[in-house]
Amino acid sequence: FFARTLLKIEMSAKKQRSSSKSKEKKALRKQKQAEIAQIRATIDEANKCENPMEHLVAFHHYNRNGLNVSIGCERAADLKPEEAQWAFELTKTNMKDMYELNEWRWNDKEKQEEMHADNAWMIIARNEETKPVAFLHFRFEIGDDDVEVGYCYEIQTEVIVRRKGLGKFLVQILELIGHKWKMKKIVCTVLKGNRPSVEFFIRKLR
């Protein structure tokens, strides 16, 4: 009788430990789901705005180093067809050869779909003739570590406006947009073989 009693007690203790672990895992899952739901709500709120950089009045113009450009932000889906095509062609001109040296490979259709997605935003710099000369494509997204991020998909400039601080200025705008809309980080993906871009993001923006 005594042995049976001990056995029952030991078995009961094991069941309690198992039940406790199960409840703990369930609680952690619920907590994680709640956190992700809050992150999605933050991102949805950011994407509802008409213009993410409307409040950045001081950054609507860049007049330095011989450049005088106006800067605005709009949804990629709302771009004029000719500007959407310009952005794609500039990206293709600047990046196709580098893509071909990488396992990604260049694909016109995939790149156009990426650049014109419903959640894609474009910060565009236009010269005094209102001709676009540079752009930064970004999105509000959930990052790999499950936090809100402003993801820089693309930053491209025409040759004539390079090395004049405009690219850095556009990234600074993205950083301020991220802060305004409660993003935790600004992230980007850079091809390893694109040494100028690697140097740009690591050295100048750290």
C-alpha positions as CSV (number, residue, x, y, z in Angstrom):
1,F,0.0,0.0,0.0
2,F,2.8,2.4,1.0
3,A,4.7,1.7,-2.3
4,R,1.5,2.2,-4.4
5,T,0.9,5.5,-2.5
6,L,4.5,6.7,-3.4
7,L,4.0,5.7,-7.0
8,K,0.8,7.7,-7.2
9,I,2.4,10.7,-5.7
10,E,5.3,10.6,-8.1
11,M,3.1,10.2,-11.1
12,S,0.9,13.1,-9.9
13,A,4.0,15.3,-9.5
14,K,5.1,14.5,-13.1
15,K,1.6,15.4,-14.4
16,Q,1.7,18.7,-12.5
17,R,5.1,19.6,-13.9
18,S,3.9,18.7,-17.5
19,S,0.7,20.7,-17.0
20,S,2.7,23.7,-15.7
21,K,5.1,23.6,-18.7
22,S,2.1,23.4,-21.1
23,K,0.4,26.4,-19.5
24,E,3.7,28.4,-19.6
25,K,4.2,27.7,-23.3
26,K,0.6,28.6,-24.0
27,A,1.0,31.9,-22.1
28,L,4.2,32.7,-24.0
29,R,2.4,32.0,-27.3
30,K,-0.4,34.3,-26.4
31,Q,2.1,37.0,-25.3
32,K,4.0,36.7,-28.6
33,Q,0.7,36.8,-30.6
34,A,-0.3,40.0,-28.7
35,E,3.1,41.6,-29.4
36,I,2.9,40.8,-33.1
37,A,-0.7,42.1,-33.3
38,Q,0.5,45.4,-31.7
39,I,3.4,45.6,-34.2
40,R,1.0,45.0,-37.1
41,A,-1.3,47.7,-35.8
42,T,1.7,50.2,-35.6
43,I,2.6,49.3,-39.2
44,D,-1.0,49.6,-40.4
45,E,-1.3,53.0,-38.8
46,A,1.9,54.2,-40.5
47,N,0.6,53.0,-43.9
48,K,-2.7,54.8,-43.5
49,C,-1.1,58.2,-43.5
50,E,-1.3,60.4,-46.6
51,N,2.3,61.5,-46.5
52,P,4.9,60.1,-44.0
53,M,7.2,63.1,-44.3
54,E,4.6,65.9,-44.3
55,H,5.8,67.0,-40.9
56,L,9.4,67.3,-42.0
57,V,9.0,70.7,-43.5
58,A,12.7,71.5,-43.2
59,F,13.5,68.5,-45.4
60,H,11.2,69.3,-48.3
61,H,14.1,71.0,-50.1
62,Y,17.8,70.3,-50.5
63,N,19.9,73.3,-51.5
64,R,23.6,72.3,-51.0
65,N,26.7,71.5,-53.0
66,G,25.3,73.0,-56.2
67,L,22.0,71.2,-56.0
68,N,18.6,72.7,-55.6
69,V,15.9,70.0,-55.4
70,S,12.5,69.6,-53.9
71,I,11.7,66.4,-52.0
72,G,8.4,64.6,-51.5
73,C,7.1,61.3,-50.4
74,E,4.2,59.3,-52.0
75,R,2.9,55.8,-52.5
76,A,4.7,54.0,-55.4
77,A,1.2,53.0,-56.7
78,D,0.4,56.7,-57.1
79,L,3.4,57.7,-59.1
80,K,2.9,59.1,-62.6
81,P,3.5,56.3,-65.1
82,E,6.5,58.1,-66.5
83,E,8.1,58.6,-63.1
84,A,7.4,55.0,-62.2
85,Q,9.2,53.9,-65.4
86,W,12.0,56.3,-64.7
87,A,12.6,54.8,-61.3
88,F,12.6,51.3,-62.7
89,E,15.0,52.2,-65.6
90,L,17.4,54.0,-63.3
91,T,17.5,51.0,-60.9
92,K,18.0,48.6,-63.8
93,T,20.8,50.8,-65.2
94,N,22.6,51.0,-61.9
95,M,22.0,47.5,-60.6
96,K,21.4,44.9,-63.3
97,D,25.1,44.0,-63.8
98,M,25.6,43.6,-60.0
99,Y,22.5,41.4,-59.8
100,E,23.8,39.2,-62.6
101,L,27.0,38.6,-60.5
102,N,24.8,37.6,-57.6
103,E,22.7,34.5,-57.0
104,W,19.5,36.7,-57.1
105,R,19.9,37.5,-60.8
106,W,18.0,40.4,-62.4
107,N,14.3,39.9,-63.4
108,D,12.4,42.8,-64.9
109,K,9.0,41.6,-63.8
110,E,10.0,40.8,-60.2
111,K,11.7,44.1,-59.7
112,Q,8.7,46.1,-61.1
113,E,6.3,44.2,-58.9
114,E,8.6,44.9,-55.9
115,M,8.9,48.6,-56.7
116,H,5.2,49.1,-57.3
117,A,3.8,47.0,-54.4
118,D,0.8,48.5,-52.6
119,N,2.8,49.1,-49.4
120,A,5.8,50.7,-51.2
121,W,6.7,54.3,-50.5
122,M,8.9,56.6,-52.6
123,I,10.9,59.5,-51.4
124,I,11.7,61.4,-54.6
125,A,14.0,64.3,-55.3
126,R,13.1,66.6,-58.2
127,N,15.2,69.3,-59.8
128,E,14.0,72.8,-60.6
129,E,12.4,71.6,-63.8
130,T,10.5,69.0,-61.7
131,K,12.5,66.2,-63.3
132,P,13.2,63.3,-60.8
133,V,16.9,62.9,-60.1
134,A,17.0,60.5,-57.1
135,F,14.6,58.3,-55.1
136,L,14.5,56.1,-52.0
137,H,12.0,53.2,-52.0
138,F,11.0,52.0,-48.5
139,R,8.3,50.2,-46.6
140,F,7.0,49.9,-43.1
141,E,7.5,46.2,-42.2
142,I,8.0,43.6,-39.5
143,G,11.8,42.9,-39.3
144,D,13.5,39.5,-39.0
145,D,13.6,40.0,-35.2
146,D,9.9,40.8,-35.0
147,V,10.1,44.5,-34.5
148,E,8.8,47.5,-36.5
149,V,11.3,48.6,-39.2
150,G,11.6,51.1,-42.0
151,Y,13.0,48.9,-44.7
152,C,15.1,50.7,-47.4
153,Y,14.6,48.6,-50.5
154,E,16.3,50.9,-52.9
155,I,18.2,54.2,-53.1
156,Q,19.2,55.3,-56.6
157,T,20.6,58.6,-57.9
158,E,21.3,60.0,-61.3
159,V,25.0,60.3,-62.1
160,I,24.8,64.1,-62.2
161,V,23.7,64.4,-58.5
162,R,26.1,61.9,-56.9
163,R,28.7,62.7,-54.3
164,K,26.8,65.9,-53.3
165,G,25.2,64.6,-50.0
166,L,21.8,63.9,-51.5
167,G,21.7,60.2,-50.9
168,K,22.7,60.7,-47.2
169,F,20.0,63.3,-46.9
170,L,17.3,60.9,-48.2
171,V,18.4,58.3,-45.7
172,Q,18.2,60.9,-42.9
173,I,14.6,61.6,-44.0
174,L,13.9,57.9,-43.7
175,E,15.3,57.8,-40.2
176,L,13.1,60.7,-39.2
177,I,10.1,59.1,-40.8
178,G,10.8,55.9,-38.9
179,H,11.0,57.8,-35.6
180,K,7.8,59.6,-36.3
181,W,5.9,56.5,-37.1
182,K,7.3,54.4,-34.2
183,M,9.6,52.1,-36.1
184,K,12.3,50.5,-34.0
185,K,14.9,50.3,-36.7
186,I,15.9,51.4,-40.2
187,V,17.3,48.4,-42.2
188,C,18.5,47.7,-45.7
189,T,19.9,44.9,-47.8
190,V,23.1,45.6,-49.8
191,L,24.8,43.3,-52.3
192,K,28.3,42.4,-51.0
193,G,29.8,43.2,-54.3
194,N,28.4,46.7,-54.3
195,R,31.4,48.2,-52.4
196,P,30.3,51.9,-52.8
197,S,26.9,51.1,-51.2
198,V,28.5,49.0,-48.4
199,E,30.8,51.9,-47.7
200,F,28.0,54.4,-47.9
201,F,25.8,52.6,-45.3
202,I,28.6,51.5,-42.9
203,R,30.9,54.5,-42.9
204,K,28.7,57.6,-43.5
205,L,25.6,56.6,-41.7
206,R,26.9,54.9,-38.6
